[in-house]
Amino acid sequence: MINQVRKGIISFIIPILYFIIICPISVLLSLINKDFIHIKFDKKKSSYWIIKDYKKRGREEDFYKQF
């Protein structure tokens, strides 16, 4: 009985929290044209690969006996 009540309350509260918190933030960010994950397609770019600096990588022996 209690599990059914919890399930009912959770299934009611989570959508309400989503519409109160997440939706307004999404609308606000779309109004100010903020794009955090850069998902817009740019035809002028030849590649979307990100070049990494290999000097910052650890040496192979640094990965042995870590603990």
PyMOL Python script that loads the backbone (N, CA, C, O; Angstrom):
from pymol import cmd

cmd.read_pdbstr("""\
ATOM      1  N   MET A   1       0.829  -1.193   0.000  1.00  0.00           N
ATOM      2  CA  MET A   1       0.000   0.000   0.000  1.00  0.00           C
ATOM      3  C   MET A   1       0.871   1.253   0.000  1.00  0.00           C
ATOM      4  O   MET A   1       0.639   2.187  -0.767  1.00  0.00           O
ATOM      5  N   ILE A   2       1.877   1.254   0.875  1.00  0.00           N
ATOM      6  CA  ILE A   2       2.743   2.429   0.974  1.00  0.00           C
ATOM      7  C   ILE A   2       3.564   2.594  -0.299  1.00  0.00           C
ATOM      8  O   ILE A   2       3.794   3.719  -0.744  1.00  0.00           O
ATOM      9  N   ASN A   3       4.008   1.490  -0.888  1.00  0.00           N
ATOM     10  CA  ASN A   3       4.775   1.565  -2.134  1.00  0.00           C
ATOM     11  C   ASN A   3       3.940   2.152  -3.264  1.00  0.00           C
ATOM     12  O   ASN A   3       4.467   2.886  -4.101  1.00  0.00           O
ATOM     13  N   GLN A   4       2.654   1.842  -3.302  1.00  0.00           N
ATOM     14  CA  GLN A   4       1.778   2.407  -4.317  1.00  0.00           C
ATOM     15  C   GLN A   4       1.602   3.904  -4.114  1.00  0.00           C
ATOM     16  O   GLN A   4       1.533   4.661  -5.082  1.00  0.00           O
ATOM     17  N   VAL A   5       1.529   4.328  -2.872  1.00  0.00           N
ATOM     18  CA  VAL A   5       1.404   5.753  -2.570  1.00  0.00           C
ATOM     19  C   VAL A   5       2.680   6.484  -2.972  1.00  0.00           C
ATOM     20  O   VAL A   5       2.614   7.551  -3.583  1.00  0.00           O
ATOM     21  N   ARG A   6       3.832   5.928  -2.640  1.00  0.00           N
ATOM     22  CA  ARG A   6       5.111   6.528  -3.037  1.00  0.00           C
ATOM     23  C   ARG A   6       5.221   6.614  -4.550  1.00  0.00           C
ATOM     24  O   ARG A   6       5.642   7.634  -5.096  1.00  0.00           O
ATOM     25  N   LYS A   7       4.838   5.535  -5.223  1.00  0.00           N
ATOM     26  CA  LYS A   7       4.913   5.521  -6.678  1.00  0.00           C
ATOM     27  C   LYS A   7       3.990   6.581  -7.273  1.00  0.00           C
ATOM     28  O   LYS A   7       4.355   7.243  -8.244  1.00  0.00           O
ATOM     29  N   GLY A   8       2.823   6.743  -6.711  1.00  0.00           N
ATOM     30  CA  GLY A   8       1.884   7.762  -7.183  1.00  0.00           C
ATOM     31  C   GLY A   8       2.394   9.171  -6.938  1.00  0.00           C
ATOM     32  O   GLY A   8       2.265  10.037  -7.803  1.00  0.00           O
ATOM     33  N   ILE A   9       2.967   9.406  -5.778  1.00  0.00           N
ATOM     34  CA  ILE A   9       3.493  10.735  -5.447  1.00  0.00           C
ATOM     35  C   ILE A   9       4.686  11.061  -6.339  1.00  0.00           C
ATOM     36  O   ILE A   9       4.777  12.171  -6.863  1.00  0.00           O
ATOM     37  N   ILE A  10       5.591  10.121  -6.516  1.00  0.00           N
ATOM     38  CA  ILE A  10       6.778  10.354  -7.343  1.00  0.00           C
ATOM     39  C   ILE A  10       6.381  10.580  -8.797  1.00  0.00           C
ATOM     40  O   ILE A  10       6.929  11.461  -9.459  1.00  0.00           O
ATOM     41  N   SER A  11       5.438   9.796  -9.296  1.00  0.00           N
ATOM     42  CA  SER A  11       5.027   9.965 -10.689  1.00  0.00           C
ATOM     43  C   SER A  11       4.269  11.270 -10.890  1.00  0.00           C
ATOM     44  O   SER A  11       4.101  11.708 -12.028  1.00  0.00           O
ATOM     45  N   PHE A  12       3.813  11.892  -9.829  1.00  0.00           N
ATOM     46  CA  PHE A  12       3.155  13.197  -9.919  1.00  0.00           C
ATOM     47  C   PHE A  12       4.157  14.333  -9.735  1.00  0.00           C
ATOM     48  O   PHE A  12       4.075  15.343 -10.434  1.00  0.00           O
ATOM     49  N   ILE A  13       5.088  14.187  -8.818  1.00  0.00           N
ATOM     50  CA  ILE A  13       6.009  15.271  -8.469  1.00  0.00           C
ATOM     51  C   ILE A  13       7.096  15.459  -9.528  1.00  0.00           C
ATOM     52  O   ILE A  13       7.438  16.600  -9.840  1.00  0.00           O
ATOM     53  N   ILE A  14       7.636  14.412 -10.077  1.00  0.00           N
ATOM     54  CA  ILE A  14       8.751  14.543 -11.025  1.00  0.00           C
ATOM     55  C   ILE A  14       8.341  15.316 -12.281  1.00  0.00           C
ATOM     56  O   ILE A  14       9.091  16.200 -12.696  1.00  0.00           O
ATOM     57  N   PRO A  15       7.206  15.038 -12.902  1.00  0.00           N
ATOM     58  CA  PRO A  15       6.830  15.881 -14.054  1.00  0.00           C
ATOM     59  C   PRO A  15       6.573  17.340 -13.679  1.00  0.00           C
ATOM     60  O   PRO A  15       6.886  18.247 -14.450  1.00  0.00           O
ATOM     61  N   ILE A  16       6.007  17.561 -12.503  1.00  0.00           N
ATOM     62  CA  ILE A  16       5.769  18.940 -12.057  1.00  0.00           C
ATOM     63  C   ILE A  16       7.098  19.669 -11.880  1.00  0.00           C
ATOM     64  O   ILE A  16       7.230  20.814 -12.313  1.00  0.00           O
ATOM     65  N   LEU A  17       8.081  19.029 -11.254  1.00  0.00           N
ATOM     66  CA  LEU A  17       9.396  19.648 -11.092  1.00  0.00           C
ATOM     67  C   LEU A  17      10.058  19.910 -12.438  1.00  0.00           C
ATOM     68  O   LEU A  17      10.721  20.931 -12.621  1.00  0.00           O
ATOM     69  N   TYR A  18       9.880  18.992 -13.376  1.00  0.00           N
ATOM     70  CA  TYR A  18      10.449  19.177 -14.711  1.00  0.00           C
ATOM     71  C   TYR A  18       9.874  20.437 -15.361  1.00  0.00           C
ATOM     72  O   TYR A  18      10.623  21.251 -15.902  1.00  0.00           O
ATOM     73  N   PHE A  19       8.561  20.600 -15.311  1.00  0.00           N
ATOM     74  CA  PHE A  19       7.935  21.748 -15.954  1.00  0.00           C
ATOM     75  C   PHE A  19       8.178  23.047 -15.195  1.00  0.00           C
ATOM     76  O   PHE A  19       8.117  24.123 -15.791  1.00  0.00           O
ATOM     77  N   ILE A  20       8.450  22.973 -13.906  1.00  0.00           N
ATOM     78  CA  ILE A  20       8.719  24.188 -13.127  1.00  0.00           C
ATOM     79  C   ILE A  20      10.176  24.611 -13.242  1.00  0.00           C
ATOM     80  O   ILE A  20      10.464  25.808 -13.254  1.00  0.00           O
ATOM     81  N   ILE A  21      11.110  23.654 -13.330  1.00  0.00           N
ATOM     82  CA  ILE A  21      12.538  23.990 -13.290  1.00  0.00           C
ATOM     83  C   ILE A  21      13.189  23.915 -14.677  1.00  0.00           C
ATOM     84  O   ILE A  21      13.776  24.897 -15.129  1.00  0.00           O
ATOM     85  N   ILE A  22      13.096  22.790 -15.346  1.00  0.00           N
ATOM     86  CA  ILE A  22      13.846  22.556 -16.584  1.00  0.00           C
ATOM     87  C   ILE A  22      13.268  23.342 -17.765  1.00  0.00           C
ATOM     88  O   ILE A  22      14.025  23.958 -18.516  1.00  0.00           O
ATOM     89  N   CYS A  23      11.970  23.333 -17.939  1.00  0.00           N
ATOM     90  CA  CYS A  23      11.364  24.014 -19.095  1.00  0.00           C
ATOM     91  C   CYS A  23      11.625  25.520 -19.107  1.00  0.00           C
ATOM     92  O   CYS A  23      11.996  26.045 -20.157  1.00  0.00           O
ATOM     93  N   PRO A  24      11.451  26.242 -18.004  1.00  0.00           N
ATOM     94  CA  PRO A  24      11.757  27.676 -18.050  1.00  0.00           C
ATOM     95  C   PRO A  24      13.226  27.980 -18.337  1.00  0.00           C
ATOM     96  O   PRO A  24      13.537  28.955 -19.021  1.00  0.00           O
ATOM     97  N   ILE A  25      14.123  27.156 -17.818  1.00  0.00           N
ATOM     98  CA  ILE A  25      15.548  27.358 -18.099  1.00  0.00           C
ATOM     99  C   ILE A  25      15.812  27.143 -19.582  1.00  0.00           C
ATOM    100  O   ILE A  25      16.555  27.911 -20.193  1.00  0.00           O
ATOM    101  N   SER A  26      15.220  26.118 -20.164  1.00  0.00           N
ATOM    102  CA  SER A  26      15.391  25.840 -21.586  1.00  0.00           C
ATOM    103  C   SER A  26      14.853  26.977 -22.444  1.00  0.00           C
ATOM    104  O   SER A  26      15.499  27.386 -23.409  1.00  0.00           O
ATOM    105  N   VAL A  27      13.689  27.484 -22.105  1.00  0.00           N
ATOM    106  CA  VAL A  27      13.109  28.596 -22.861  1.00  0.00           C
ATOM    107  C   VAL A  27      13.974  29.841 -22.725  1.00  0.00           C
ATOM    108  O   VAL A  27      14.204  30.541 -23.710  1.00  0.00           O
ATOM    109  N   LEU A  28      14.451  30.123 -21.535  1.00  0.00           N
ATOM    110  CA  LEU A  28      15.296  31.291 -21.312  1.00  0.00           C
ATOM    111  C   LEU A  28      16.597  31.199 -22.113  1.00  0.00           C
ATOM    112  O   LEU A  28      17.014  32.178 -22.731  1.00  0.00           O
ATOM    113  N   LEU A  29      17.230  30.042 -22.105  1.00  0.00           N
ATOM    114  CA  LEU A  29      18.475  29.878 -22.850  1.00  0.00           C
ATOM    115  C   LEU A  29      18.252  29.957 -24.358  1.00  0.00           C
ATOM    116  O   LEU A  29      19.111  30.458 -25.082  1.00  0.00           O
ATOM    117  N   SER A  30      17.119  29.474 -24.833  1.00  0.00           N
ATOM    118  CA  SER A  30      16.850  29.575 -26.267  1.00  0.00           C
ATOM    119  C   SER A  30      16.536  31.014 -26.663  1.00  0.00           C
ATOM    120  O   SER A  30      16.813  31.415 -27.793  1.00  0.00           O
ATOM    121  N   LEU A  31      15.961  31.796 -25.749  1.00  0.00           N
ATOM    122  CA  LEU A  31      15.678  33.205 -26.047  1.00  0.00           C
ATOM    123  C   LEU A  31      16.943  34.035 -26.140  1.00  0.00           C
ATOM    124  O   LEU A  31      17.005  34.981 -26.925  1.00  0.00           O
ATOM    125  N   ILE A  32      17.960  33.692 -25.345  1.00  0.00           N
ATOM    126  CA  ILE A  32      19.205  34.452 -25.401  1.00  0.00           C
ATOM    127  C   ILE A  32      20.227  33.796 -26.317  1.00  0.00           C
ATOM    128  O   ILE A  32      21.386  34.208 -26.362  1.00  0.00           O
ATOM    129  N   ASN A  33      19.788  32.758 -27.058  1.00  0.00           N
ATOM    130  CA  ASN A  33      20.630  32.047 -28.038  1.00  0.00           C
ATOM    131  C   ASN A  33      21.898  31.473 -27.419  1.00  0.00           C
ATOM    132  O   ASN A  33      22.972  31.561 -28.014  1.00  0.00           O
ATOM    133  N   LYS A  34      21.787  30.900 -26.257  1.00  0.00           N
ATOM    134  CA  LYS A  34      22.921  30.271 -25.592  1.00  0.00           C
ATOM    135  C   LYS A  34      22.946  28.789 -25.962  1.00  0.00           C
ATOM    136  O   LYS A  34      21.950  28.084 -25.798  1.00  0.00           O
ATOM    137  N   ASP A  35      24.085  28.328 -26.457  1.00  0.00           N
ATOM    138  CA  ASP A  35      24.237  26.940 -26.882  1.00  0.00           C
ATOM    139  C   ASP A  35      25.438  26.345 -26.150  1.00  0.00           C
ATOM    140  O   ASP A  35      26.581  26.612 -26.524  1.00  0.00           O
ATOM    141  N   PHE A  36      25.198  25.550 -25.122  1.00  0.00           N
ATOM    142  CA  PHE A  36      26.270  25.000 -24.304  1.00  0.00           C
ATOM    143  C   PHE A  36      26.974  23.823 -24.966  1.00  0.00           C
ATOM    144  O   PHE A  36      28.165  23.614 -24.740  1.00  0.00           O
ATOM    145  N   ILE A  37      26.267  23.059 -25.771  1.00  0.00           N
ATOM    146  CA  ILE A  37      26.878  21.854 -26.323  1.00  0.00           C
ATOM    147  C   ILE A  37      27.200  21.976 -27.809  1.00  0.00           C
ATOM    148  O   ILE A  37      27.610  20.989 -28.420  1.00  0.00           O
ATOM    149  N   HIS A  38      27.030  23.128 -28.397  1.00  0.00           N
ATOM    150  CA  HIS A  38      27.427  23.425 -29.777  1.00  0.00           C
ATOM    151  C   HIS A  38      26.884  22.387 -30.757  1.00  0.00           C
ATOM    152  O   HIS A  38      27.650  21.675 -31.406  1.00  0.00           O
ATOM    153  N   ILE A  39      25.571  22.310 -30.856  1.00  0.00           N
ATOM    154  CA  ILE A  39      24.961  21.306 -31.723  1.00  0.00           C
ATOM    155  C   ILE A  39      24.550  21.875 -33.080  1.00  0.00           C
ATOM    156  O   ILE A  39      24.009  21.147 -33.913  1.00  0.00           O
ATOM    157  N   LYS A  40      24.793  23.139 -33.309  1.00  0.00           N
ATOM    158  CA  LYS A  40      24.429  23.713 -34.600  1.00  0.00           C
ATOM    159  C   LYS A  40      25.429  23.276 -35.665  1.00  0.00           C
ATOM    160  O   LYS A  40      26.638  23.265 -35.434  1.00  0.00           O
ATOM    161  N   PHE A  41      24.911  22.920 -36.821  1.00  0.00           N
ATOM    162  CA  PHE A  41      25.726  22.431 -37.922  1.00  0.00           C
ATOM    163  C   PHE A  41      26.274  23.609 -38.709  1.00  0.00           C
ATOM    164  O   PHE A  41      25.522  24.511 -39.079  1.00  0.00           O
ATOM    165  N   ASP A  42      27.572  23.611 -38.969  1.00  0.00           N
ATOM    166  CA  ASP A  42      28.228  24.667 -39.731  1.00  0.00           C
ATOM    167  C   ASP A  42      28.780  24.067 -41.015  1.00  0.00           C
ATOM    168  O   ASP A  42      29.697  23.247 -40.973  1.00  0.00           O
ATOM    169  N   LYS A  43      28.228  24.469 -42.158  1.00  0.00           N
ATOM    170  CA  LYS A  43      28.661  23.926 -43.440  1.00  0.00           C
ATOM    171  C   LYS A  43      30.051  24.405 -43.829  1.00  0.00           C
ATOM    172  O   LYS A  43      30.699  23.785 -44.672  1.00  0.00           O
ATOM    173  N   LYS A  44      30.519  25.488 -43.239  1.00  0.00           N
ATOM    174  CA  LYS A  44      31.826  26.041 -43.582  1.00  0.00           C
ATOM    175  C   LYS A  44      32.980  25.246 -42.961  1.00  0.00           C
ATOM    176  O   LYS A  44      34.104  25.288 -43.460  1.00  0.00           O
ATOM    177  N   LYS A  45      32.702  24.532 -41.884  1.00  0.00           N
ATOM    178  CA  LYS A  45      33.750  23.744 -41.235  1.00  0.00           C
ATOM    179  C   LYS A  45      34.058  22.500 -42.040  1.00  0.00           C
ATOM    180  O   LYS A  45      33.157  21.845 -42.563  1.00  0.00           O
ATOM    181  N   SER A  46      35.333  22.180 -42.135  1.00  0.00           N
ATOM    182  CA  SER A  46      35.709  20.964 -42.853  1.00  0.00           C
ATOM    183  C   SER A  46      35.645  19.740 -41.937  1.00  0.00           C
ATOM    184  O   SER A  46      35.455  18.618 -42.406  1.00  0.00           O
ATOM    185  N   SER A  47      35.807  19.964 -40.621  1.00  0.00           N
ATOM    186  CA  SER A  47      35.799  18.852 -39.680  1.00  0.00           C
ATOM    187  C   SER A  47      35.386  19.346 -38.299  1.00  0.00           C
ATOM    188  O   SER A  47      35.617  20.503 -37.949  1.00  0.00           O
ATOM    189  N   TYR A  48      34.780  18.472 -37.530  1.00  0.00           N
ATOM    190  CA  TYR A  48      34.394  18.796 -36.162  1.00  0.00           C
ATOM    191  C   TYR A  48      35.309  18.142 -35.137  1.00  0.00           C
ATOM    192  O   TYR A  48      35.025  18.182 -33.940  1.00  0.00           O
ATOM    193  N   TRP A  49      36.390  17.546 -35.586  1.00  0.00           N
ATOM    194  CA  TRP A  49      37.339  16.926 -34.673  1.00  0.00           C
ATOM    195  C   TRP A  49      38.014  18.000 -33.836  1.00  0.00           C
ATOM    196  O   TRP A  49      38.324  19.083 -34.332  1.00  0.00           O
ATOM    197  N   ILE A  50      38.239  17.695 -32.569  1.00  0.00           N
ATOM    198  CA  ILE A  50      38.945  18.597 -31.665  1.00  0.00           C
ATOM    199  C   ILE A  50      40.375  18.098 -31.541  1.00  0.00           C
ATOM    200  O   ILE A  50      40.604  16.947 -31.169  1.00  0.00           O
ATOM    201  N   ILE A  51      41.335  18.955 -31.849  1.00  0.00           N
ATOM    202  CA  ILE A  51      42.741  18.568 -31.806  1.00  0.00           C
ATOM    203  C   ILE A  51      43.220  18.623 -30.358  1.00  0.00           C
ATOM    204  O   ILE A  51      43.100  19.649 -29.689  1.00  0.00           O
ATOM    205  N   LYS A  52      43.754  17.523 -29.897  1.00  0.00           N
ATOM    206  CA  LYS A  52      44.245  17.422 -28.526  1.00  0.00           C
ATOM    207  C   LYS A  52      45.747  17.648 -28.481  1.00  0.00           C
ATOM    208  O   LYS A  52      46.465  17.368 -29.441  1.00  0.00           O
ATOM    209  N   ASP A  53      46.206  18.161 -27.344  1.00  0.00           N
ATOM    210  CA  ASP A  53      47.639  18.354 -27.144  1.00  0.00           C
ATOM    211  C   ASP A  53      48.195  17.080 -26.517  1.00  0.00           C
ATOM    212  O   ASP A  53      47.900  16.781 -25.360  1.00  0.00           O
ATOM    213  N   TYR A  54      48.996  16.327 -27.268  1.00  0.00           N
ATOM    214  CA  TYR A  54      49.499  15.047 -26.796  1.00  0.00           C
ATOM    215  C   TYR A  54      50.608  15.196 -25.760  1.00  0.00           C
ATOM    216  O   TYR A  54      50.981  14.212 -25.121  1.00  0.00           O
ATOM    217  N   LYS A  55      51.132  16.380 -25.584  1.00  0.00           N
ATOM    218  CA  LYS A  55      52.164  16.575 -24.568  1.00  0.00           C
ATOM    219  C   LYS A  55      51.581  16.473 -23.166  1.00  0.00           C
ATOM    220  O   LYS A  55      52.304  16.158 -22.221  1.00  0.00           O
ATOM    221  N   LYS A  56      50.289  16.733 -23.015  1.00  0.00           N
ATOM    222  CA  LYS A  56      49.647  16.677 -21.705  1.00  0.00           C
ATOM    223  C   LYS A  56      49.313  15.249 -21.294  1.00  0.00           C
ATOM    224  O   LYS A  56      49.009  15.001 -20.128  1.00  0.00           O
ATOM    225  N   ARG A  57      49.366  14.313 -22.226  1.00  0.00           N
ATOM    226  CA  ARG A  57      49.068  12.925 -21.904  1.00  0.00           C
ATOM    227  C   ARG A  57      50.175  12.338 -21.050  1.00  0.00           C
ATOM    228  O   ARG A  57      51.330  12.752 -21.139  1.00  0.00           O
ATOM    229  N   GLY A  58      49.819  11.390 -20.239  1.00  0.00           N
ATOM    230  CA  GLY A  58      50.806  10.731 -19.397  1.00  0.00           C
ATOM    231  C   GLY A  58      51.627   9.734 -20.168  1.00  0.00           C
ATOM    232  O   GLY A  58      51.219   9.244 -21.221  1.00  0.00           O
ATOM    233  N   ARG A  59      52.771   9.443 -19.640  1.00  0.00           N
ATOM    234  CA  ARG A  59      53.607   8.415 -20.253  1.00  0.00           C
ATOM    235  C   ARG A  59      53.035   7.043 -19.924  1.00  0.00           C
ATOM    236  O   ARG A  59      52.252   6.897 -18.986  1.00  0.00           O
ATOM    237  N   GLU A  60      53.425   6.057 -20.690  1.00  0.00           N
ATOM    238  CA  GLU A  60      52.883   4.718 -20.499  1.00  0.00           C
ATOM    239  C   GLU A  60      53.262   4.159 -19.133  1.00  0.00           C
ATOM    240  O   GLU A  60      52.468   3.455 -18.509  1.00  0.00           O
ATOM    241  N   GLU A  61      54.463   4.464 -18.669  1.00  0.00           N
ATOM    242  CA  GLU A  61      54.874   3.934 -17.368  1.00  0.00           C
ATOM    243  C   GLU A  61      54.145   4.598 -16.202  1.00  0.00           C
ATOM    244  O   GLU A  61      54.159   4.066 -15.093  1.00  0.00           O
ATOM    245  N   ASP A  62      53.514   5.741 -16.427  1.00  0.00           N
ATOM    246  CA  ASP A  62      52.750   6.391 -15.366  1.00  0.00           C
ATOM    247  C   ASP A  62      51.475   5.614 -15.020  1.00  0.00           C
ATOM    248  O   ASP A  62      50.891   5.814 -13.955  1.00  0.00           O
ATOM    249  N   PHE A  63      51.049   4.730 -15.924  1.00  0.00           N
ATOM    250  CA  PHE A  63      49.817   4.006 -15.694  1.00  0.00           C
ATOM    251  C   PHE A  63      50.017   2.690 -14.971  1.00  0.00           C
ATOM    252  O   PHE A  63      49.035   2.035 -14.623  1.00  0.00           O
ATOM    253  N   TYR A  64      51.231   2.286 -14.738  1.00  0.00           N
ATOM    254  CA  TYR A  64      51.510   1.052 -14.029  1.00  0.00           C
ATOM    255  C   TYR A  64      51.564   1.327 -12.533  1.00  0.00           C
ATOM    256  O   TYR A  64      52.035   2.383 -12.108  1.00  0.00           O
ATOM    257  N   LYS A  65      51.091   0.395 -11.748  1.00  0.00           N
ATOM    258  CA  LYS A  65      51.126   0.467 -10.284  1.00  0.00           C
ATOM    259  C   LYS A  65      50.540   1.792  -9.775  1.00  0.00           C
ATOM    260  O   LYS A  65      51.220   2.559  -9.094  1.00  0.00           O
ATOM    261  N   GLN A  66      49.289   2.043 -10.111  1.00  0.00           N
ATOM    262  CA  GLN A  66      48.659   3.297  -9.703  1.00  0.00           C
ATOM    263  C   GLN A  66      48.262   3.294  -8.235  1.00  0.00           C
ATOM    264  O   GLN A  66      48.113   4.349  -7.620  1.00  0.00           O
ATOM    265  N   PHE A  67      48.088   2.078  -7.669  1.00  0.00           N
ATOM    266  CA  PHE A  67      47.623   2.032  -6.273  1.00  0.00           C
ATOM    267  C   PHE A  67      48.614   1.292  -5.413  1.00  0.00           C
ATOM    268  O   PHE A  67      48.400   1.148  -4.209  1.00  0.00           O
TER     269      PHE A  67
END
""", "prot")
cmd.dss("prot")
cmd.show_as("cartoon", "prot")
cmd.util.cbc("prot")
cmd.orient("prot")
